[in-house]
Amino acid sequence: MTARHYALAFAGVVRRELLRFFQQKERLFAALVRPLVWLLIFAAGFRAALGISIIPPYETYITYDVYIVPGLIAMIQLFNGMQSSLSMVYDREMGSMRVLLVTPLPRGFLLISRLFAGVAVSLLQVYIFLLIAYFFEIEMPLPGYVALLPALVLTGMMLGALGMLLSSTIKQLENFAGIMNFVIFPMFFASSALYPLWKIQESSLILYHICNLNPFTYAVELIRFAPYLKINVSALLIVAGTFLLFLSAAILAYDPSRGIRHRRTNG
């Protein structure tokens, strides 16, 4: 296999996922409604309840509305990662996933291509959300929109790899919806997406420790600092390490000779 074959396969997988996304307009609508509701309605209530008008992340002072935007961006990526994994379960039931995985290309490369295709879709959703937020006077520094891109790619890959790992354990499409809710909402609420960690520590030390163990927290923090041209090094290392862990486990789980499904069959 040559580099051209790899490039064609990668482009084909990404193109297929983008075409599927554009054909499912309700998917974009649902992806934008959730964070916009939180941003435009719930932010006012949380701001009043927390008694916070400004949040100090190091030297930068931002309003609470702007503070929760990274958490809502990460929410878009989390839902999209799970949605992409749901489509993998559907493709497996329909047989198209099996056709993809039996090609001569390495299984790991094909799964990474599928993962990146999901991230490409999430990037479209995130920047459309940021455009809408801009018209509500919720904006970031102009260079921050570009600096945000690498953080979005890494966090999207990490959350997508988690969804891919979960999809490898599900036999039926109906079961995955319940798993999605079981994973998404605890990860989102037990994180710094809506509240500063120091506020959480003041209210509940147990919840604070849970948030520190939640990889979604570090995805949010990586996104939160990126628009201000800052790198949260600890968040970067944890997100990258978690991504490699989830991806390695997903590739192993999708290996028919060693994966989870194989052990269940022979168990």
C-alpha atoms as one frame of an Amber mdcrd trajectory, in Angstrom:
protein
   0.000   0.000   0.000   1.334   3.432  -0.941   0.860   6.837   0.692  -1.676
   7.628  -2.034  -3.854   4.708  -0.956  -3.763   5.932   2.634  -4.621   9.489
   1.566  -7.534   8.331  -0.604  -8.914   6.139   2.158  -8.615   8.924   4.718
 -10.298  11.461   2.423 -13.052   8.978   1.593 -13.878   8.278   5.236 -13.933
  11.985   6.115 -16.011  12.867   3.050 -18.557  10.164   3.845 -19.019  11.453
   7.405 -19.344  15.073   6.243 -21.925  14.107   3.611 -23.894  12.201   6.220
 -23.791  15.244   8.511 -25.024  17.664   5.843 -27.845  15.272   4.967 -28.961
  15.203   8.617 -29.860  18.858   9.179 -31.635  18.050  12.425 -28.281  16.873
  13.800 -26.817  20.362  13.390 -29.946  21.922  14.859 -29.813  19.665  17.924
 -26.085  20.246  18.349 -26.596  24.025  18.468 -29.808  24.221  20.481 -28.365
  22.543  23.588 -25.423  24.919  24.163 -27.402  27.988  23.082 -30.099  27.234
  25.653 -27.439  26.938  28.348 -25.707  30.087  27.155 -28.697  32.380  26.707
 -31.056  31.133  29.409 -29.328  29.156  32.127 -26.205  31.336  32.294 -28.209
  34.183  33.827 -29.618  31.874  36.500 -26.256  30.317  37.337 -24.623  33.746
  37.489 -27.217  34.924  39.994 -27.043  31.707  42.032 -23.253  31.677  42.183
 -23.005  35.372  42.844 -20.282  35.727  40.212 -19.992  38.557  37.726 -16.389
  37.987  36.705 -14.143  34.937  36.738 -10.364  35.287  37.026  -8.493  32.671
  34.975  -4.999  33.948  35.822  -4.640  37.527  34.495  -7.738  37.515  32.259
 -11.054  38.657  33.706 -14.133  37.470  31.863 -17.859  37.498  32.496 -19.655
  34.337  33.519 -21.338  34.140  30.105 -17.941  33.973  28.451 -16.625  31.630
  31.145 -19.089  28.862  30.322 -18.529  29.042  26.540 -15.569  26.567  26.660
 -17.717  24.149  28.626 -20.478  24.432  26.044 -17.957  23.937  23.234 -16.760
  20.788  24.953 -20.416  19.746  25.313 -20.831  20.014  21.541 -17.759  17.837
  21.061 -18.893  15.305  23.654 -22.348  14.913  22.093 -20.831  14.731  18.618
 -18.321  12.092  19.728 -21.151   9.970  21.088 -23.284  10.615  17.994 -20.443
   9.504  15.718 -20.019   6.371  17.803 -23.749   5.735  17.565 -23.416   5.823
  13.781 -20.593   3.268  14.091 -22.950   0.914  15.932 -25.534   1.485  13.182
 -22.935   0.845  10.449 -21.896  -2.344  12.199 -25.488  -3.583  12.281 -25.958
  -2.689   8.594 -22.660  -4.330   7.601 -20.888  -1.262   6.198 -18.528  -1.113
   9.167 -17.452  -4.675   8.482 -16.721  -3.777   4.862 -14.547  -0.868   6.001
 -12.558  -2.892   8.510 -11.751  -5.769   6.136  -9.919  -3.503   3.685  -6.141
  -4.096   3.344  -5.348  -0.917   5.283  -4.419  -1.250   8.974  -7.410  -1.363
  11.288  -5.910   1.322  13.519  -5.540   3.714  10.593  -9.165   3.186   9.550
 -10.442   3.820  13.071  -8.326   6.964  13.405  -9.676   8.152  10.045 -13.216
   7.578  11.255 -12.371   9.362  14.476 -10.940  12.388  12.665 -14.013  12.499
  10.426 -16.155  12.911  13.534 -13.831  15.666  14.786 -14.181  17.496  11.450
 -17.949  17.520  11.935 -17.588  18.807  15.507 -15.332  21.646  14.324 -18.076
  22.840  11.978 -20.593  22.734  14.804 -18.308  24.581  17.233 -17.474  27.459
  14.910 -21.121  27.878  13.908 -21.954  28.058  17.617 -19.211  30.658  18.167
 -20.550  32.692  15.237 -24.032  32.731  16.744 -22.596  33.607  20.175 -20.693
  36.511  18.608 -23.964  38.155  17.589 -25.001  38.025  21.247 -21.846  39.995
  22.141 -20.098  36.929  23.542 -16.752  36.965  21.825 -13.111  36.022  22.274
  -9.929  37.777  21.118  -9.707  37.530  17.330  -6.450  35.480  17.303  -8.091
  33.171  19.823 -10.426  31.716  17.219  -7.370  30.371  15.378  -5.453  29.391
  18.524  -8.518  27.433  19.636  -8.315  25.022  16.672  -5.487  22.717  17.924
  -7.187  22.422  21.311 -10.478  21.538  19.617  -8.820  18.847  17.506  -7.146
  17.220  20.516 -10.183  17.358  22.797 -12.430  16.177  19.957 -10.152  13.220
  19.318 -10.111  12.328  23.021 -13.889  12.483  23.428 -14.419  10.700  20.117
 -12.034   7.926  21.168 -14.067   7.484  24.355 -17.235   7.133  22.300 -15.505
   4.698  19.953 -14.416   2.569  22.907 -17.970   2.515  24.243 -19.362   1.591
  20.822 -17.121  -1.471  20.729 -18.919  -2.898  23.769 -22.479  -2.418  22.460
 -24.173  -5.179  20.484 -27.475  -3.457  19.688 -28.242   0.088  18.593 -31.016
   0.510  21.167 -28.621  -0.043  24.075 -26.232   2.710  23.053 -28.686   5.571
  23.699 -28.859   4.641  27.379 -25.089   4.350  27.592 -24.738   7.803  26.002
 -26.887   9.441  28.677 -25.133   7.485  31.419 -21.773   8.860  30.238 -22.591
  12.343  28.909 -24.459  13.922  31.800 -22.193  12.783  34.675 -19.119  13.853
  32.677 -20.617  17.259  31.888 -22.015  18.174  35.296 -19.098  16.741  37.316
 -16.619  19.062  35.624 -15.601  22.718  35.486 -17.849  23.322  32.460 -20.421
  25.358  34.393 -18.725  26.244  37.664 -15.150  27.225  38.602 -13.329  24.479
  40.463 -12.711  26.770  43.429 -16.462  27.276  43.772 -17.028  23.528  43.626
 -14.368  23.017  46.295 -16.160  25.487  48.562 -19.462  23.629  48.248 -18.388
  19.958  48.138 -14.912  18.526  48.587 -16.031  15.112  47.289 -17.433  16.623
  44.088 -14.237  18.655  43.714 -12.135  15.475  43.761 -14.516  13.811  41.281
 -14.129  16.793  38.948 -10.350  16.485  39.191 -10.592  12.825  38.141 -12.917
  13.606  35.229 -11.039  13.844  31.886 -13.784  16.125  30.576 -12.657  18.758
  33.098  -9.236  18.918  31.462 -10.750  19.095  27.986 -12.750  22.133  29.142
  -9.699  23.767  30.735  -7.583  23.205  27.632 -10.259  24.898  25.528 -10.758
  27.653  28.121  -7.156  28.872  28.001  -6.501  28.443  24.264  -8.409  31.538
  23.019  -6.242  33.730  25.267  -3.067  32.266  23.722  -2.288  30.322  26.895
  -1.538  26.636  27.337  -2.725  24.784  30.399   0.137  22.290  30.421  -1.384
  19.859  32.901  -4.664  19.808  30.936  -2.749  19.290  27.681  -0.811  16.323
  29.056  -3.863  14.694  30.627  -6.030  15.128  27.525  -3.267  13.766  25.267
  -2.595  10.827  27.591  -6.296  10.033  27.960  -6.730  10.178  24.195  -3.926
   7.666  23.637  -5.384   5.404  26.332  -8.927   5.473  24.912  -7.675   5.092
  21.328  -5.429   2.125  22.159  -8.266   0.421  24.030 -10.704   1.073  21.145
  -8.295  -0.328  18.524  -7.780  -3.403  20.685 -11.527  -3.784  21.248 -12.234
  -3.632  17.502  -9.618  -6.319  16.798 -11.731  -9.429  16.038  -9.043 -11.756
  17.387  -8.423  -9.969  20.700 -11.260  -7.512  21.228 -14.115  -7.431  23.675
 -16.595  -8.954  21.281 -14.237 -11.878  20.619 -13.871 -12.591  24.344 -17.655
 -12.446  24.776 -18.156 -14.916  21.932 -15.644 -17.389  23.331 -16.543 -16.763
  26.970
